Amino acid sequence: MLPHCADTLTKCFLFVFQALIFAGTETSATTLEWAMSNLLNHPEVVEKAKIELDNHIGQEHLIEEVEASKLKYLQNIISETLRLHPAAPMLLPHLSSKDCTVGGYDVPQNTMLMVNAWAIHRDPNIWADPMSFKPERFDFEDGQQADKHGFIPFGMGRRACPGSGLALRTLSLTLGSLIQCFEWKRIGTEEVNMTEGRGTLLPMAIPLEAQCKARPIINKIFS
């Protein structure tokens, strides 16, 4: 193999590896940390999720991927977490293919466009009480799904994140397992600090710490 070919392949491998780590792993881990933090600050939401899991899955076997995707309230929790804390608050940059008008502004061709999903998800003109954690906002109403206009944690259209399906399945199974298998509570009486950190992604400024106690299903699995 020619030296320049080997160098090109190495760069491609590193690029793919970085994409898998940052786009496919760290984003899911960050979202899961935000989800658990919100649940710890809203114990009534945890109870609703626990009741849903116990009613539909039970305490005889661990939740499976196909089951997790059918748990409505669990999916609402994930959607509300992604709304308040999108892992990538500024979606990947786009380039205008031709002259266009966006929000009343003339945008020339080949202009880099940045979409602030974080701001859109907290816009009071789109979302009622946008700063509150309310999974119920994603419930169905009168046979129609609640208005999700402006819900773009993975982007939208042809340039949407190709890994969104995998991300949602991973989050559903992991979060569902944590709720099914453990009782969770905060360390101390103070609420979890929800201050956001800095970075391309949206980490917590103070990493989450929590206490957990095994539920009966753990004993059944390992006995």
LOSE-923930 format. One record per residue (C-alpha): residue number from 0; z negated, x, y negated. Coordinates in nm, 4 decimals, decimal comma. Example, Ala and Ser with C-alpha at 12.3 -4.5 7.8 and 13.67 -1.06 7.14 Angstrom:
# LOSE-923930
@seq = 0	z = -0,7800	x = 1,2300	y = 0,4500
@seq = 1	z = -0,7140	x = 1,3670	y = 0,1060
//
This chain:
# LOSE-923930
@seq = 0	z = 0,0000	x = 0,0000	y = 0,0000
@seq = 1	z = 0,0947	x = 0,1351	y = -0,3430
@seq = 2	z = -0,1992	x = 0,2272	y = -0,5690
@seq = 3	z = -0,1019	x = -0,0172	y = -0,8450
@seq = 4	z = -0,0746	x = -0,3008	y = -0,5891
@seq = 5	z = -0,4214	x = -0,2260	y = -0,4553
@seq = 6	z = -0,5590	x = -0,2226	y = -0,8096
@seq = 7	z = -0,3985	x = -0,5604	y = -0,8846
@seq = 8	z = -0,5379	x = -0,7147	y = -0,5650
@seq = 9	z = -0,8839	x = -0,5822	y = -0,6475
@seq = 10	z = -0,8716	x = -0,7407	y = -0,9942
@seq = 11	z = -0,7543	x = -1,0706	y = -0,8460
@seq = 12	z = -1,0367	x = -1,0644	y = -0,5910
@seq = 13	z = -1,2947	x = -0,9964	y = -0,8622
@seq = 14	z = -1,1554	x = -1,2789	y = -1,0747
@seq = 15	z = -1,1736	x = -1,5269	y = -0,7859
@seq = 16	z = -1,5230	x = -1,4070	y = -0,6951
@seq = 17	z = -1,6459	x = -1,4516	y = -1,0534
@seq = 18	z = -1,4888	x = -1,7978	y = -1,0695
@seq = 19	z = -1,6687	x = -1,9006	y = -0,7493
@seq = 20	z = -2,0035	x = -1,7719	y = -0,8758
@seq = 21	z = -1,9947	x = -1,9107	y = -1,2295
@seq = 22	z = -1,7833	x = -2,2240	y = -1,1854
@seq = 23	z = -1,8831	x = -2,3220	y = -0,8336
@seq = 24	z = -2,2399	x = -2,1998	y = -0,7878
@seq = 25	z = -2,4278	x = -2,1433	y = -1,1112
@seq = 26	z = -2,3097	x = -2,4712	y = -1,2635
@seq = 27	z = -2,4447	x = -2,6729	y = -0,9689
@seq = 28	z = -2,7723	x = -2,4792	y = -0,9630
@seq = 29	z = -2,8177	x = -2,5303	y = -1,3370
@seq = 30	z = -2,7453	x = -2,9034	y = -1,3119
@seq = 31	z = -2,9917	x = -2,9375	y = -1,0248
@seq = 32	z = -3,2638	x = -2,7680	y = -1,2313
@seq = 33	z = -3,2013	x = -3,0090	y = -1,5202
@seq = 34	z = -3,2065	x = -3,3053	y = -1,2805
@seq = 35	z = -3,5411	x = -3,2050	y = -1,1313
@seq = 36	z = -3,6857	x = -3,1436	y = -1,4777
@seq = 37	z = -3,5856	x = -3,4909	y = -1,5934
@seq = 38	z = -3,7276	x = -3,6457	y = -1,2770
@seq = 39	z = -4,0603	x = -3,4690	y = -1,3236
@seq = 40	z = -4,0797	x = -3,6057	y = -1,6793
@seq = 41	z = -3,9889	x = -3,9559	y = -1,5572
@seq = 42	z = -4,1942	x = -4,0286	y = -1,2420
@seq = 43	z = -4,0798	x = -4,3928	y = -1,2460
@seq = 44	z = -3,7245	x = -4,2719	y = -1,1861
@seq = 45	z = -3,8421	x = -4,0602	y = -0,8917
@seq = 46	z = -4,0104	x = -4,3657	y = -0,7392
@seq = 47	z = -3,6926	x = -4,5727	y = -0,7671
@seq = 48	z = -3,4899	x = -4,2956	y = -0,6060
@seq = 49	z = -3,7498	x = -4,2562	y = -0,3309
@seq = 50	z = -3,7454	x = -4,6285	y = -0,2555
@seq = 51	z = -3,3658	x = -4,6244	y = -0,2358
@seq = 52	z = -3,3733	x = -4,3293	y = 0,0035
@seq = 53	z = -3,6440	x = -4,4808	y = 0,2231
@seq = 54	z = -3,4644	x = -4,8158	y = 0,2389
@seq = 55	z = -3,1192	x = -4,6789	y = 0,3178
@seq = 56	z = -3,1910	x = -4,3506	y = 0,4978
@seq = 57	z = -3,5517	x = -4,3756	y = 0,6147
@seq = 58	z = -3,7845	x = -4,1023	y = 0,7339
@seq = 59	z = -3,6354	x = -4,0490	y = 1,0794
@seq = 60	z = -3,3479	x = -3,8157	y = 0,9944
@seq = 61	z = -3,2337	x = -3,6000	y = 0,7051
@seq = 62	z = -2,9897	x = -3,7437	y = 0,4565
@seq = 63	z = -2,6266	x = -3,6566	y = 0,5290
@seq = 64	z = -2,3396	x = -3,5978	y = 0,2881
@seq = 65	z = -2,1628	x = -3,9248	y = 0,3640
@seq = 66	z = -2,4877	x = -4,1162	y = 0,3078
@seq = 67	z = -2,5735	x = -3,9413	y = -0,0188
@seq = 68	z = -2,2489	x = -4,0480	y = -0,1857
@seq = 69	z = -2,3330	x = -4,4147	y = -0,1169
@seq = 70	z = -2,6752	x = -4,4113	y = -0,2842
@seq = 71	z = -2,6084	x = -4,5825	y = -0,6142
@seq = 72	z = -2,9255	x = -4,4916	y = -0,8008
@seq = 73	z = -2,9090	x = -4,1289	y = -0,6868
@seq = 74	z = -2,5546	x = -4,1109	y = -0,8247
@seq = 75	z = -2,6791	x = -4,2649	y = -1,1508
@seq = 76	z = -2,9414	x = -3,9896	y = -1,1816
@seq = 77	z = -2,6760	x = -3,7221	y = -1,1369
@seq = 78	z = -2,4414	x = -3,8879	y = -1,3871
@seq = 79	z = -2,7177	x = -3,9185	y = -1,6474
@seq = 80	z = -2,8130	x = -3,5529	y = -1,5934
@seq = 81	z = -2,4510	x = -3,4459	y = -1,6428
@seq = 82	z = -2,4333	x = -3,6599	y = -1,9555
@seq = 83	z = -2,7397	x = -3,5074	y = -2,1220
@seq = 84	z = -2,6969	x = -3,1565	y = -1,9839
@seq = 85	z = -2,3336	x = -3,0780	y = -1,8989
@seq = 86	z = -2,3299	x = -2,7412	y = -1,7241
@seq = 87	z = -2,0363	x = -2,6345	y = -1,9419
@seq = 88	z = -2,1147	x = -2,7929	y = -2,2825
@seq = 89	z = -1,7911	x = -2,6600	y = -2,4284
@seq = 90	z = -1,5203	x = -2,7445	y = -2,1791
@seq = 91	z = -1,2624	x = -2,4815	y = -2,0905
@seq = 92	z = -1,0338	x = -2,4125	y = -2,3881
@seq = 93	z = -0,7005	x = -2,5917	y = -2,4072
@seq = 94	z = -0,3820	x = -2,5062	y = -2,5960
@seq = 95	z = -0,1801	x = -2,7669	y = -2,7832
@seq = 96	z = 0,1717	x = -2,7731	y = -2,6370
@seq = 97	z = 0,3157	x = -2,9261	y = -2,9523
@seq = 98	z = 0,2140	x = -3,0428	y = -3,2989
@seq = 99	z = -0,0304	x = -3,3321	y = -3,2740
@seq = 100	z = -0,3020	x = -3,5215	y = -3,4590
@seq = 101	z = -0,6596	x = -3,5253	y = -3,3267
@seq = 102	z = -0,9239	x = -3,7314	y = -3,5038
@seq = 103	z = -0,7155	x = -3,7418	y = -3,8195
@seq = 104	z = -0,6602	x = -3,3651	y = -3,8235
@seq = 105	z = -0,3125	x = -3,2116	y = -3,7917
@seq = 106	z = -0,3136	x = -2,9568	y = -3,5077
@seq = 107	z = -0,0189	x = -2,7117	y = -3,4963
@seq = 108	z = 0,1457	x = -2,6121	y = -3,1717
@seq = 109	z = -0,0275	x = -2,3332	y = -2,9713
@seq = 110	z = -0,3667	x = -2,3985	y = -3,1308
@seq = 111	z = -0,6725	x = -2,3353	y = -2,9123
@seq = 112	z = -0,8669	x = -2,6597	y = -2,8719
@seq = 113	z = -1,2336	x = -2,6666	y = -2,7749
@seq = 114	z = -1,3915	x = -2,9927	y = -2,6559
@seq = 115	z = -1,7648	x = -3,0279	y = -2,7201
@seq = 116	z = -1,8718	x = -3,2436	y = -2,4252
@seq = 117	z = -2,2389	x = -3,1968	y = -2,5175
@seq = 118	z = -2,1863	x = -3,3629	y = -2,8579
@seq = 119	z = -1,9662	x = -3,6409	y = -2,7197
@seq = 120	z = -2,2276	x = -3,7242	y = -2,4551
@seq = 121	z = -2,4921	x = -3,7643	y = -2,7265
@seq = 122	z = -2,2822	x = -3,9557	y = -2,9772
@seq = 123	z = -2,4728	x = -4,2712	y = -3,0812
@seq = 124	z = -2,1404	x = -4,4417	y = -3,1550
@seq = 125	z = -2,0557	x = -4,4187	y = -2,7844
@seq = 126	z = -2,3934	x = -4,4254	y = -2,6081
@seq = 127	z = -2,6915	x = -4,6509	y = -2,6724
@seq = 128	z = -3,0140	x = -4,4514	y = -2,7192
@seq = 129	z = -2,8244	x = -4,1306	y = -2,6331
@seq = 130	z = -3,1232	x = -3,8936	y = -2,6320
@seq = 131	z = -3,3126	x = -4,0863	y = -2,3625
@seq = 132	z = -3,2834	x = -4,0216	y = -1,9893
@seq = 133	z = -3,1749	x = -4,3597	y = -1,8491
@seq = 134	z = -2,9904	x = -4,3527	y = -1,5148
@seq = 135	z = -2,9619	x = -4,7320	y = -1,5378
@seq = 136	z = -2,6965	x = -4,6956	y = -1,8059
@seq = 137	z = -2,4511	x = -4,6177	y = -1,5261
@seq = 138	z = -2,5223	x = -4,9393	y = -1,3361
@seq = 139	z = -2,2518	x = -5,1956	y = -1,2688
@seq = 140	z = -2,2531	x = -5,4927	y = -1,5015
@seq = 141	z = -2,0831	x = -5,8248	y = -1,4200
@seq = 142	z = -1,8746	x = -5,6606	y = -1,1492
@seq = 143	z = -1,7470	x = -5,3964	y = -1,3879
@seq = 144	z = -1,8685	x = -5,0410	y = -1,4098
@seq = 145	z = -2,0629	x = -4,9599	y = -1,7261
@seq = 146	z = -1,8415	x = -4,8193	y = -1,9993
@seq = 147	z = -1,7988	x = -4,4478	y = -1,9318
@seq = 148	z = -1,5721	x = -4,3776	y = -2,2258
@seq = 149	z = -1,6748	x = -4,0347	y = -2,3452
@seq = 150	z = -1,8271	x = -3,9223	y = -2,0140
@seq = 151	z = -1,6423	x = -3,5958	y = -1,9521
@seq = 152	z = -1,8691	x = -3,3373	y = -1,7810
@seq = 153	z = -1,5691	x = -3,2170	y = -1,5781
@seq = 154	z = -1,3047	x = -3,2770	y = -1,8409
@seq = 155	z = -1,0370	x = -3,5383	y = -1,7835
@seq = 156	z = -0,6727	x = -3,5816	y = -1,7005
@seq = 157	z = -0,4540	x = -3,3188	y = -1,5376
@seq = 158	z = -0,6739	x = -3,0358	y = -1,6642
@seq = 159	z = -0,9996	x = -3,1751	y = -1,5249
@seq = 160	z = -1,2177	x = -2,9501	y = -1,3088
@seq = 161	z = -1,0677	x = -2,9318	y = -0,9562
@seq = 162	z = -1,4140	x = -2,8735	y = -0,8113
@seq = 163	z = -1,5739	x = -3,1921	y = -0,9439
@seq = 164	z = -1,5677	x = -3,3654	y = -0,6044
@seq = 165	z = -1,7364	x = -3,0727	y = -0,4310
@seq = 166	z = -1,9910	x = -3,0409	y = -0,7122
@seq = 167	z = -2,0917	x = -3,4077	y = -0,6927
@seq = 168	z = -2,1243	x = -3,3936	y = -0,3134
@seq = 169	z = -2,3343	x = -3,0778	y = -0,3306
@seq = 170	z = -2,5618	x = -3,2198	y = -0,6018
@seq = 171	z = -2,6012	x = -3,5525	y = -0,4198
@seq = 172	z = -2,6951	x = -3,3955	y = -0,0886
@seq = 173	z = -2,9298	x = -3,1351	y = -0,2380
@seq = 174	z = -3,1100	x = -3,3653	y = -0,4812
@seq = 175	z = -3,1332	x = -3,6393	y = -0,2201
@seq = 176	z = -3,2866	x = -3,3956	y = 0,0297
@seq = 177	z = -3,5445	x = -3,2739	y = -0,2222
@seq = 178	z = -3,6549	x = -3,6296	y = -0,2991
@seq = 179	z = -3,6520	x = -3,7389	y = 0,0652
@seq = 180	z = -3,8500	x = -3,4424	y = 0,1966
@seq = 181	z = -4,1053	x = -3,3660	y = -0,0768
@seq = 182	z = -4,3476	x = -3,5227	y = -0,3203
@seq = 183	z = -4,3010	x = -3,3582	y = -0,6593
@seq = 184	z = -4,5250	x = -3,3243	y = -0,9622
@seq = 185	z = -4,5536	x = -3,1126	y = -1,2731
@seq = 186	z = -4,7748	x = -2,8076	y = -1,3031
@seq = 187	z = -5,0404	x = -2,9327	y = -1,5413
@seq = 188	z = -5,0354	x = -3,2460	y = -1,7527
@seq = 189	z = -4,7765	x = -3,1404	y = -2,0094
@seq = 190	z = -4,4178	x = -3,2517	y = -1,9686
@seq = 191	z = -4,1550	x = -3,0030	y = -1,8586
@seq = 192	z = -4,0155	x = -2,8141	y = -2,1576
@seq = 193	z = -3,6546	x = -2,9327	y = -2,1978
@seq = 194	z = -3,5521	x = -2,6711	y = -2,4534
@seq = 195	z = -3,1991	x = -2,5468	y = -2,3913
@seq = 196	z = -3,1192	x = -2,1788	y = -2,3581
@seq = 197	z = -2,8130	x = -1,9917	y = -2,4780
@seq = 198	z = -2,4971	x = -1,9012	y = -2,2976
@seq = 199	z = -2,1530	x = -2,0217	y = -2,1958
@seq = 200	z = -2,3294	x = -2,2503	y = -1,9501
@seq = 201	z = -2,6351	x = -2,4574	y = -2,0451
@seq = 202	z = -2,9486	x = -2,3045	y = -1,8862
@seq = 203	z = -3,3077	x = -2,4063	y = -1,9451
@seq = 204	z = -3,4812	x = -2,1811	y = -2,1952
@seq = 205	z = -3,7918	x = -2,1812	y = -1,9735
@seq = 206	z = -3,7181	x = -2,1846	y = -1,5971
@seq = 207	z = -3,8561	x = -2,4857	y = -1,4125
@seq = 208	z = -4,1806	x = -2,4581	y = -1,2187
@seq = 209	z = -4,3098	x = -2,7495	y = -1,0123
@seq = 210	z = -4,5434	x = -2,8372	y = -0,7271
@seq = 211	z = -4,4259	x = -3,0001	y = -0,4081
@seq = 212	z = -4,5896	x = -3,1474	y = -0,0980
@seq = 213	z = -4,4065	x = -3,2192	y = 0,2261
@seq = 214	z = -4,3425	x = -3,5824	y = 0,3132
@seq = 215	z = -4,3814	x = -3,7120	y = 0,6753
@seq = 216	z = -4,0159	x = -3,6487	y = 0,7594
@seq = 217	z = -4,0795	x = -3,2727	y = 0,7516
@seq = 218	z = -4,3345	x = -3,2991	y = 1,0314
@seq = 219	z = -4,1006	x = -3,5153	y = 1,2381
@seq = 220	z = -3,8131	x = -3,2698	y = 1,2020
@seq = 221	z = -4,0123	x = -2,9610	y = 1,2982
@seq = 222	z = -4,2417	x = -3,1163	y = 1,5581
//
